[in-house]
Amino acid sequence: MASARQHLTDSLQCPICKELLTKPKLLPCSHTFCEGCLTQLHSTQALGNQIKCAVCRSVAPLSNNNVSNFPTNRIAQSLAEDFKERSDRKRATDSTDGASSGQRCTLCDADDQGLATFYCQHCSEFLCDFCLEQHKRFTQIGHHELVSARYIASGEIRIQLACIEHPRELQQFVCITCLVRICCRCLEVGHQSYRHEVIGIKEYEKSHKAAVDSLQEKIEQKTALIQRQSSFVEERIGKVENIIGQRRHEIENVFEGAVERIRRRKDQLLGECNTYQKSLCEDLKGIIQCYDDYLENLTAKITVVTEDLLLNASTSRCLSVSHELLSLRLS
């Protein structure tokens, strides 16, 4: 039935806007569209007095250039109006009674789930109005406990689960020894009180809630302590960063001062080297000049002797120069 209803919904859906047909118009190709969708489609196609179907792409003549002149699909219009009326009525029904919980019926088909109005504690199922009537017809489950779904949703009533070992019984106890929820039959056959520690579910939930509350309180206290310690550590980090920053600044200043002193000493030593180099080079150049003067004088005298000998000059001058040259100590 759900698939047939879905097929009907698809048949009443406009292929263009994907919504329920409004003023459905039938084209010659038998495809139906909303009148407004056809008007918008024609304005975008620019085909003049023709329109192309958005489904099969066939071209149809357009009387007076107005899509309203296409025949109205009366069957689709009637079905769409009826479907809309039933949908509105169903939404109005769902918004009242226990359906305000928002919980869907767990017995309906997945594609046709209505809002639940009641919950069966024995079957562990949410029921819509229709499923509730079917549920009541079974006399063998007439003793089942039914509660309003809105009370379940609000938390005023807790969901009772069926026993895993005995589905017809509800879980009413907790075996502390085995850490499982059990029913009254389990208490008789497998979890006898003389061998197992068993308490009621409400008592267990109460003690469990107290333990959770105590744990929550301890966690909050621990959290506050950790936050204080974290704040202290962050404060220490700030102080460390401040001290290290100052120390780094001092190191930079000392280093820059030392570099400046070394630079000045370097300039001083280089200046002294330059002065010594200049003085020493001048002395050496003076020695070279003396050597040059000596050689020049010696060369001149040798030239005189040589020229006198070649020119047969007076013997007295030649002998005088030769005597002078011989008297020099050459090394």
ZILINBEL-V743105 format. One line per field, one symbol per residue. phi: phi as a letter, one per 40 degrees, with the letter a starting at -180 (. if undefined). psi: psi as a letter, one per 20 degrees, with the letter a starting at -180 (. if undefined). burial: + if it has 9 or more other ideal C-beta (glycine too) atoms within 8 Angstrom, else -. A space follows every 50 residues. Layout:
# ZILINBEL-V743105
phi=???
psi=???
burial=???
This chain:
# ZILINBEL-V743105
phi=.ccccccccccccccccgbcdbfcbbcdcgcbbccccccccccccfbgcb abccbbgccbcbcffbcccccccccccccccccccccccccccccbfccc cgccccbccdcbccccbbbccccfbcbcccccccccccccbccccbbccc ccccgcbccccccccbdcbccbbbccccfbcbbcccccbbbcccbbcbbc ccccccccccccccccccccccccccccccccccccdccccccccccccc cccccccccccccccccccccccccccccccccccccdcccccccccccc cccccccccccfccccccccccccccccccb
psi=hhhhhghgghhjppigikrpppmppprhjjqprqghhhghghhihljckq qppigijqpqqopkkpiiiqqpnhghgghgggghghghhghhghirbiii hipqpjhrqhilprpqhrpohhilqpprgghgghhiiohikijqppqphh hghijhpqppqqphhnhiqqoirpohgilqprahhhhhhilqhihqoprq gggghghghgggggggghggghggghgghghgghghgggghgghggghgg ggggghgghgghgghghgghgggggggggghhghhgghhggggghggghg hhgggghhhhjlaphggghghghgghiqop.
burial=-+--++-++--+++-+---++++++++-+-+++++-++++++----+--+ ++++---+-+-+----+--+-++--++-++--++-----+--++---++- +-++++-+---++++++++++++--++++-++--+-----+--+-+++++ +++--------++-----+++++++++---+++-+++---+----+-++- +--+--+------------------------------------------- -----------------------------------------------+-- ++-++-+++---+---++--++-++------
